[in-house]
Amino acid sequence: MRAIRVHEFGEDPQVDEIDPPNSPARGELLVEVTAVGVGAWDLHVAEGRLAGILPSGDRPFTMGAELCGRVRAVGVGVEGFAVGDRIMANPGIIGAWADRVLVRASSCGRAPRSASDAEAAATPVRGLTAFQALERLHPPAGSTLLIIGAGGAVGRAAVEMALGRRVHVIAVAGGEELEPLLELGAEVAVDYRTEWKSRLEAAAPDGVETALDLVGGESLALGLDLVRDGGRVATTISGADATEAPRDISIGLIAMRSTTSALGAIADRIDAGDLSTRVLRTYPFEEVAVALDALRTRDRAPGQIVLSGRNG
Ligand SMILES: NC(=O)c1ccc[n+]([C@@H]2O[C@H](COP(=O)([O-])OP(=O)(O)OC[C@H]3O[C@@H](n4cnc5c(N)ncnc54)[C@H](OP(=O)(O)O)[C@@H]3O)[C@@H](O)[C@H]2O)c1
């Protein structure tokens, strides 16, 4: 079977023929993969920026953090899944981009009925991260949430989930992403390349209680000025949680975790029409390098990039 593997950090991943996995161990599912999602996190992995947190230092390793597929075998002790089920999963930060994979059943959830396999494959990481950030921040209905880096995969999912909680959103994103964010329902959308601080202060003169940071660095520092005393900030950027925060503001790191119940809640939102699943482009496994380049230089149209599997 094929697996897309990193041999050296900084080089294009390769499509390798490798032996298929064995039967599932206790608690695992054997999944025949139909499509996999490609995201900003994959660039960090391929380029070696996340080498310190990969489960093993060994190379080559199979890339990929999200997939959709069909269950082909069920390990001992697994409840709630059966052969033939259509699932989506985040097996971890790597390990998803292969024709067949073994995944802990507790990291799998039902694929949304209303979504294609490509759309479901592009859902777990952005959905789980946004979901867990909102759970952590718990912005009250009627309050305003600041999202820094709102135009990307996680940011757009967070905007939609915040709106579903009747929370107002101030979005900071790239200029080309502002209009789509306003169409999505953000109250204010500000370009991070311009004088965004003055625009934010005008949009929220009393500050905000909660902020979600997807960028870190200078942008997080500027955003912190807008957070009220005692406010709460969540960041997805490891290390950014160590940023010195003024005025009793807490900054917590979101380390995304895949659970059957969180994936189920996300699938419910998609089926209810409350979370969009737009796929911008689909490539075959063999064009993984082109797909990663498309992500690097993306044309800023909202939507996800997907690799379609042999079984898709
Ligand atoms: N900790 C976790 O568990 C976890 C989980 C998922 C993702 N992540 C990480 O979270 C980050 C966001 O993921 P994503 O998939 O949403 O990324 P993405 O699709 O690349 O989106 C990033 C967004 O931030 C904007 N941006 C870039 N530089 C900025 C700046 N200086 N100030 C404000 N906004 C800026 C981008 O605009 P442009 O288009 O103009 O560049 C874009 O809107 C990534 O670093 C990813 O690896 C972490």
PDBQT file of the ligand as one rigid body, heavy atoms in Angstrom, charges set to zero:
ROOT
HETATM    1  N1  LIG A 401      -1.902  23.457  19.034  1.00  0.00    +0.000 N 
HETATM    2  C1  LIG A 401      -2.687  22.730  18.248  1.00  0.00    +0.000 C 
HETATM    3  O1  LIG A 401      -3.221  21.691  18.681  1.00  0.00    +0.000 OA
HETATM    4  C2  LIG A 401      -2.950  23.209  16.839  1.00  0.00    +0.000 A 
HETATM    5  C3  LIG A 401      -3.996  22.629  16.115  1.00  0.00    +0.000 A 
HETATM    6  C4  LIG A 401      -4.268  23.139  14.843  1.00  0.00    +0.000 A 
HETATM    7  C5  LIG A 401      -3.501  24.170  14.309  1.00  0.00    +0.000 A 
HETATM    8  N2  LIG A 401      -2.450  24.661  15.040  1.00  0.00    +0.000 N 
HETATM    9  C6  LIG A 401      -1.657  25.792  14.518  1.00  0.00    +0.000 C 
HETATM   10  O2  LIG A 401      -2.484  26.949  14.551  1.00  0.00    +0.000 OA
HETATM   11  C7  LIG A 401      -2.101  27.835  13.504  1.00  0.00    +0.000 C 
HETATM   12  C8  LIG A 401      -3.319  28.226  12.698  1.00  0.00    +0.000 C 
HETATM   13  O3  LIG A 401      -3.742  27.126  11.923  1.00  0.00    +0.000 OA
HETATM   14  P1  LIG A 401      -4.577  27.349  10.582  1.00  0.00    +0.000 P 
HETATM   15  O4  LIG A 401      -4.677  26.033   9.929  1.00  0.00    +0.000 OA
HETATM   16  O5  LIG A 401      -5.817  28.083  10.860  1.00  0.00    +0.000 OA
HETATM   17  O6  LIG A 401      -3.538  28.266   9.736  1.00  0.00    +0.000 OA
HETATM   18  P2  LIG A 401      -3.776  29.025   8.402  1.00  0.00    +0.000 P 
HETATM   19  O7  LIG A 401      -4.882  28.366   7.632  1.00  0.00    +0.000 OA
HETATM   20  O8  LIG A 401      -2.443  29.189   7.774  1.00  0.00    +0.000 OA
HETATM   21  O9  LIG A 401      -4.333  30.475   8.855  1.00  0.00    +0.000 OA
HETATM   22  C9  LIG A 401      -3.518  31.429   9.501  1.00  0.00    +0.000 C 
HETATM   23  C10 LIG A 401      -4.240  32.769   9.490  1.00  0.00    +0.000 C 
HETATM   24  O10 LIG A 401      -3.447  33.750  10.202  1.00  0.00    +0.000 OA
HETATM   25  C11 LIG A 401      -3.262  34.891   9.359  1.00  0.00    +0.000 C 
HETATM   26  N3  LIG A 401      -1.999  35.530   9.708  1.00  0.00    +0.000 N 
HETATM   27  C12 LIG A 401      -0.756  35.265   9.236  1.00  0.00    +0.000 A 
HETATM   28  N4  LIG A 401       0.139  36.095   9.827  1.00  0.00    +0.000 NA
HETATM   29  C13 LIG A 401      -0.561  36.874  10.679  1.00  0.00    +0.000 A 
HETATM   30  C14 LIG A 401      -0.192  37.938  11.544  1.00  0.00    +0.000 A 
HETATM   31  N5  LIG A 401       1.078  38.346  11.683  1.00  0.00    +0.000 N 
HETATM   32  N6  LIG A 401      -1.182  38.508  12.295  1.00  0.00    +0.000 NA
HETATM   33  C15 LIG A 401      -2.458  38.113  12.187  1.00  0.00    +0.000 A 
HETATM   34  N7  LIG A 401      -2.860  37.137  11.358  1.00  0.00    +0.000 NA
HETATM   35  C16 LIG A 401      -1.921  36.533  10.605  1.00  0.00    +0.000 A 
HETATM   36  C17 LIG A 401      -3.264  34.303   7.967  1.00  0.00    +0.000 C 
HETATM   37  O11 LIG A 401      -3.417  35.305   6.995  1.00  0.00    +0.000 OA
HETATM   38  P3  LIG A 401      -2.634  35.200   5.603  1.00  0.00    +0.000 P 
HETATM   39  O12 LIG A 401      -3.459  34.276   4.775  1.00  0.00    +0.000 OA
HETATM   40  O13 LIG A 401      -2.583  36.595   5.085  1.00  0.00    +0.000 OA
HETATM   41  O14 LIG A 401      -1.251  34.639   5.851  1.00  0.00    +0.000 OA
HETATM   42  C18 LIG A 401      -4.455  33.365   8.110  1.00  0.00    +0.000 C 
HETATM   43  O15 LIG A 401      -5.652  34.105   8.156  1.00  0.00    +0.000 OA
HETATM   44  C19 LIG A 401      -1.020  27.101  12.694  1.00  0.00    +0.000 C 
HETATM   45  O16 LIG A 401       0.257  27.547  13.130  1.00  0.00    +0.000 OA
HETATM   46  C20 LIG A 401      -1.236  25.650  13.065  1.00  0.00    +0.000 C 
HETATM   47  O17 LIG A 401      -0.074  24.870  12.904  1.00  0.00    +0.000 OA
HETATM   48  C21 LIG A 401      -2.162  24.203  16.282  1.00  0.00    +0.000 A 
ENDROOT
TORSDOF 0
